[in-house]
């Protein structure tokens, strides 16, 4: 098995990590989808408010293809359909009640053909697990991938990985899912350093090991290192725990609707892993919190979405991060030893006295935005080869799309851009600049 040791990157020593086995929670009162998070999909409702649904009932589908469906994770009643600007659906809320479930015909991935697998994954709510490189969209229903990268790694700050999200008993369904994907394209499997029972002895895939600081566990980076998109081709990526769900729904015909989430961060009274329903309320997952002024983040602190605490967990996130929103300033802090503070640039004495463990890091900027200083610092956290971050982002600011593409616009990952934001001495939001550049590219390409 080839091993890839990523040397560039950054592991942020943020406090509030979860530990122990996942705790099984009682069912929440409601669950919800947020259709606007499915990039590349225009949703169309399959239900109305007041409709009774079963676990596995389609709630909405893609406008371009009615067979690309999104299923209810629970039996109950459609309680509310929230809309935002221009009547865009922001939340589809289901009130939990009952245990009825839709049962689909069982499919043997070993004997099924590619079109059977493709159709089943779309109709059974699994197509949204795929995203494309370089644009991170959900692939079109008839798209043919150059390859599929399945990532069983996670190095994002405090986010759960294979040791939490995969059990030894998941190997059978993981193998079934991988066999199904191998009918669509060549499959690469990225595994963490060390051994995990569910990841051993899998067939029909090319396995690669990944280790190193974040973003070593980011599937977008793994695509860049394993099988970069060629020409106009697309490479799809997904997570190994999502492939387990694919295997289950194909073999058993049942949409499980269960997920394991991490409740982490300095704002959580007791960080933990929980097993509950997909799309559960954030407060249900987190439990007790510390303080009143809190920032709720669906997903990682680097690339997650900041929302109100009354919302629900997103489809792609496997973690909820809660941070105290109150950031205190220290008078003449630059001149103090600041033993309780950590800095990537080693501007505090703590950098020379040992790591000292996790630190209570909060969303403070400590200064205003200023000119980008090309001191070579961004290249220390960008692991994708042949990308010059300073020049790339300057070309995006100048709306020079052609130069931005040549400098790596379609190669750099969202996690790498977020790390550039985190360490930036000029307080520039590089992840937002990347979104701007990709949006311009999509507009010009359409």
BELCOR-V52981 format. One record per residue. RES is the residue in one small letter. OMEGA is omega in radians with two decimals (NA if undefined). D_CENTER is the distance of its C-alpha to the mean C-alpha in Angstrom with 1 decimal. Layout:
RES|OMEGA|D_CENTER + RES|OMEGA|D_CENTER
This chain:
x|3.10|25.8 + x|3.10|24.9 + x|3.11|23.3 + x|3.11|21.3 + x|-3.14|21.8 + x|-3.08|19.8 + x|3.12|22.1 + x|-3.14|20.6 + x|-3.09|17.8 + x|2.97|17.7 + x|-3.09|16.9 + x|-3.07|17.3 + x|-3.05|19.7 + x|-3.08|18.5 + x|3.05|20.2 + x|-3.12|19.2 + x|3.07|17.6 + x|3.12|17.8 + x|3.11|20.1 + x|3.13|22.0 + x|3.09|21.4 + x|3.10|19.4 + x|3.12|21.7 + x|-3.12|22.3 + x|2.98|22.6 + x|-3.13|24.9 + x|3.09|23.6 + x|3.13|22.7 + x|-3.11|25.0 + x|2.92|22.4 + x|-3.08|19.0 + x|2.92|17.5 + x|2.96|15.4 + x|-3.02|14.5 + x|-3.09|15.4 + x|-3.14|15.0 + x|-3.12|11.2 + x|-3.06|11.8 + x|-3.12|12.7 + x|-3.12|15.8 + x|2.97|17.0 + x|-3.02|20.0 + x|3.00|20.2 + x|-3.04|23.6 + x|3.01|24.5 + x|-3.11|26.0 + x|3.04|27.2 + x|3.07|29.0 + x|-3.14|29.3 + x|3.13|31.4 + x|3.02|30.6 + x|-3.13|30.4 + x|3.03|27.5 + x|3.02|26.9 + x|-3.08|23.9 + x|3.07|22.8 + x|3.09|24.6 + x|3.09|23.0 + x|3.05|22.1 + x|-3.10|21.4 + x|3.10|21.2 + x|-3.14|20.7 + x|-3.07|23.8 + x|-3.11|24.2 + x|-3.10|24.2 + x|-3.14|25.1 + x|3.09|24.2 + x|-2.94|20.4 + x|3.10|20.1 + x|-2.89|17.8 + x|3.08|19.4 + x|3.12|20.3 + x|-3.04|19.0 + x|3.00|22.4 + x|-3.14|26.0 + x|-3.08|27.4 + x|3.06|28.2 + x|-3.02|26.4 + x|-3.00|27.1 + x|3.01|25.9 + x|-3.08|24.5 + x|3.14|23.6 + x|3.12|24.0 + x|-3.11|23.6 + x|-3.13|25.1 + x|3.06|26.9 + x|3.05|26.2 + x|-3.11|22.6 + x|-3.14|21.1 + x|3.13|18.8 + x|3.00|18.8 + x|-2.95|20.4 + x|3.11|21.6 + x|3.07|23.1 + x|-3.03|25.6 + x|3.09|25.5 + x|3.14|28.8 + x|-3.13|30.1 + x|3.13|28.9 + x|-3.09|29.7 + x|3.04|27.5 + x|3.11|27.6 + x|3.12|28.4 + x|3.10|27.7 + x|3.11|29.9 + x|3.13|29.0 + x|3.06|28.1 + x|-3.09|28.8 + x|-3.09|26.3 + x|-3.09|29.0 + x|-3.12|31.5 + x|3.09|29.5 + x|-3.03|29.4 + x|-3.10|26.5 + x|3.08|27.2 + x|3.12|27.4 + x|-3.12|24.0 + x|-3.12|22.5 + x|-3.11|24.3 + x|-3.14|23.4 + x|3.12|19.6 + x|-3.10|19.8 + x|-3.07|22.3 + x|2.95|20.6 + x|-3.07|17.3 + x|-3.04|15.2 + x|-3.11|15.0 + x|3.08|11.9 + x|3.13|10.0 + x|2.93|11.1 + x|-3.00|10.2 + x|2.87|12.9 + x|0.40|13.9 + x|-2.95|15.2 + x|3.11|14.2 + x|3.04|10.6 + x|2.91|12.5 + x|-3.05|12.8 + x|3.05|15.9 + x|-3.01|19.4 + x|-3.10|21.1 + x|-3.10|23.7 + x|3.10|21.8 + x|-3.08|22.6 + x|2.99|20.2 + x|3.11|21.6 + x|3.08|19.6 + x|3.09|16.5 + x|3.10|14.4 + x|-3.06|13.1 + x|3.04|11.3 + x|-3.09|12.5 + x|3.07|11.7 + x|3.12|9.6 + x|3.11|11.4 + x|-3.08|9.4 + x|3.06|12.0 + x|-3.12|12.8 + x|-3.10|9.6 + x|3.14|11.0 + x|-3.06|11.6 + x|-3.13|13.9 + x|3.14|16.8 + x|-2.99|15.5 + x|3.11|13.5 + x|3.03|16.1 + x|3.13|19.8 + x|-3.14|22.9 + x|3.14|23.7 + x|-3.03|20.5 + x|-3.10|22.0 + x|-3.13|24.1 + x|3.05|21.4 + x|3.11|19.1 + x|3.11|22.1 + x|3.12|22.8 + x|3.12|19.4 + x|3.09|19.8 + x|3.12|23.4 + x|-3.12|22.3 + x|3.14|19.9 + x|3.06|22.8 + x|-3.11|24.8 + x|-3.11|22.7 + x|3.05|22.4 + x|-3.05|22.5 + x|3.00|19.7 + x|3.10|18.5 + x|3.11|17.1 + x|-3.07|15.6 + x|3.12|16.7 + x|3.10|17.0 + x|-3.07|20.4 + x|-3.08|22.7 + x|3.03|23.1 + x|-3.05|21.3 + x|-3.08|23.5 + x|-3.06|21.1 + x|-3.10|20.4 + x|3.03|24.1 + x|3.14|26.4 + x|-3.08|24.0 + x|3.09|25.8 + x|-3.13|25.2 + x|3.00|22.5 + x|-2.99|22.8 + x|3.10|21.3 + x|3.08|20.4 + x|3.13|19.9 + x|3.07|17.7 + x|-3.13|18.6 + x|-3.12|18.8 + x|3.05|17.2 + x|0.37|13.7 + x|-3.13|12.4 + x|-3.12|14.1 + x|-3.13|11.2 + x|-3.11|8.9 + x|3.11|9.4 + x|3.07|10.5 + x|3.14|13.1 + x|3.04|14.1 + x|-3.13|14.9 + x|-3.08|17.0 + x|-3.06|18.9 + x|-3.03|19.4 + x|-3.12|20.0 + x|3.11|19.7 + x|-3.12|20.2 + x|3.14|24.0 + x|3.12|25.7 + x|-3.11|24.2 + x|3.12|22.4 + x|2.95|18.7 + x|3.10|16.6 + x|3.01|14.0 + x|3.09|11.1 + x|-3.13|9.4 + x|-3.10|8.9 + x|-3.14|12.3 + x|3.02|12.0 + x|3.08|11.4 + x|3.03|14.4 + x|3.11|16.3 + x|3.07|16.0 + x|3.13|17.2 + x|3.14|20.1 + x|-3.04|21.0 + x|3.08|21.3 + x|-3.04|23.3 + x|-3.07|25.6 + x|-3.09|26.2 + x|-3.10|25.7 + x|3.02|24.0 + x|-2.94|20.7 + x|3.14|19.8 + x|3.12|17.7 + x|3.09|17.0 + x|2.99|13.9 + x|-3.13|13.7 + x|3.03|12.1 + x|3.01|12.8 + x|-2.96|14.9 + x|3.08|15.3 + x|-3.11|17.0 + x|3.12|20.7 + x|3.13|21.0 + x|-3.10|20.6 + x|3.14|24.0 + x|3.12|23.0 + x|-3.02|19.5 + x|2.93|18.7 + x|-3.11|16.7 + x|3.03|17.5 + x|-3.09|17.8 + x|-3.11|18.1 + x|3.05|17.5 + x|3.14|14.3 + x|-3.13|14.1 + x|3.09|16.4 + x|-3.13|17.6 + x|-3.11|16.1 + x|3.08|19.6 + x|-3.12|20.1 + x|-3.01|17.2 + x|-3.05|18.2 + x|-3.09|22.0 + x|3.12|24.3 + x|3.12|23.4 + x|3.12|25.5 + x|-3.10|27.0 + x|-3.14|27.0 + x|-3.04|25.3 + x|3.03|21.6 + x|-3.13|18.4 + x|-3.09|15.7 + x|3.07|12.1 + x|-3.10|9.4 + x|-3.08|6.6 + x|3.06|7.6 + x|-3.11|11.1 + x|-3.04|10.4 + x|3.12|7.9 + x|-3.10|7.7 + x|3.09|10.4 + x|-3.08|13.8 + x|3.05|15.7 + x|-3.12|18.8 + x|3.14|19.2 + x|-3.12|20.6 + x|-3.11|17.4 + x|3.14|15.2 + x|-3.10|11.7 + x|-3.08|9.3 + x|-3.04|8.7 + x|-3.05|5.0 + x|2.99|5.1 + x|3.11|7.3 + x|3.04|9.0 + x|-3.09|11.4 + x|3.14|12.9 + x|-3.13|16.5 + x|2.97|18.6 + x|-3.07|22.3 + x|-3.12|22.7 + x|-3.12|26.2 + x|-3.12|26.7 + x|3.09|30.2 + x|3.12|32.0 + x|3.12|34.5 + x|-3.08|37.7 + x|-3.12|38.3 + x|-3.14|35.1 + x|-3.09|35.3 + x|-3.11|38.6 + x|3.11|37.7 + x|3.09|36.5 + x|-3.08|33.3 + x|-3.13|32.9 + x|-3.06|30.1 + x|3.12|28.0 + x|3.13|25.8 + x|3.09|25.5 + x|-3.05|24.1 + x|3.11|27.3 + x|3.14|29.6 + x|3.13|31.4 + x|-3.10|32.2 + x|-3.12|34.5 + x|-3.11|31.8 + x|-3.08|30.4 + x|-3.13|33.7 + x|-3.14|34.2 + x|-3.05|31.4 + x|3.09|27.8 + x|3.08|28.8 + x|-3.05|25.5 + x|-3.06|22.8 + x|3.09|23.5 + x|3.14|23.1 + x|-3.07|21.2 + x|-3.02|21.0 + x|3.08|20.0 + x|-3.12|23.3 + x|3.13|24.1 + x|3.12|27.7 + x|-3.12|29.2 + x|3.13|29.0 + x|3.14|27.7 + x|-3.08|30.1 + x|3.10|30.7 + x|-3.10|28.4 + x|-3.08|30.3 + x|-3.11|30.0 + x|3.06|30.4 + x|-3.06|28.1 + x|-3.05|25.6 + x|3.14|22.4 + x|-3.14|23.1 + x|-3.12|22.8 + x|3.11|18.9 + x|-3.05|18.3 + x|3.11|18.4 + x|-3.09|18.5 + x|2.97|22.2 + x|3.04|24.6 + x|3.08|22.6 + x|-2.96|24.7 + x|-3.09|22.5 + x|-3.08|25.4 + x|3.10|27.1 + x|-3.06|24.0 + x|3.05|23.1 + x|3.11|26.8 + x|3.07|27.1 + x|3.11|24.3 + x|-3.13|26.3 + x|-3.11|29.4 + x|3.08|27.9 + x|-3.02|29.0 + x|-3.09|26.6 + x|3.12|28.6 + x|3.13|28.6 + x|3.11|24.9 + x|3.13|24.2 + x|-3.10|26.7 + x|3.02|25.1 + x|3.12|21.6 + x|-3.09|19.9 + x|-3.11|18.4 + x|-3.10|17.6 + x|-3.07|16.0 + x|3.12|12.2 + x|3.12|10.4 + x|3.12|9.9 + x|3.10|13.6 + x|3.13|14.6 + x|3.08|13.2 + x|3.06|15.2 + x|3.09|18.1 + x|-3.06|17.9 + x|-3.05|18.0 + x|-2.99|21.0 + x|3.08|22.8 + x|-3.13|26.4 + x|3.07|26.8 + x|-3.12|24.1 + x|-3.13|22.6 + x|-3.09|19.2 + x|3.12|18.1 + x|3.08|14.6 + x|3.07|16.7 + x|3.12|19.1 + x|3.10|16.7 + x|3.11|15.7 + x|-3.13|19.5 + x|3.13|20.3 + x|3.10|18.0 + x|3.10|19.3 + x|3.12|22.8 + x|-3.13|22.3 + x|-3.14|21.3 + x|-3.12|24.2 + x|-3.10|26.6 + x|-3.09|25.5 + x|NA|25.9
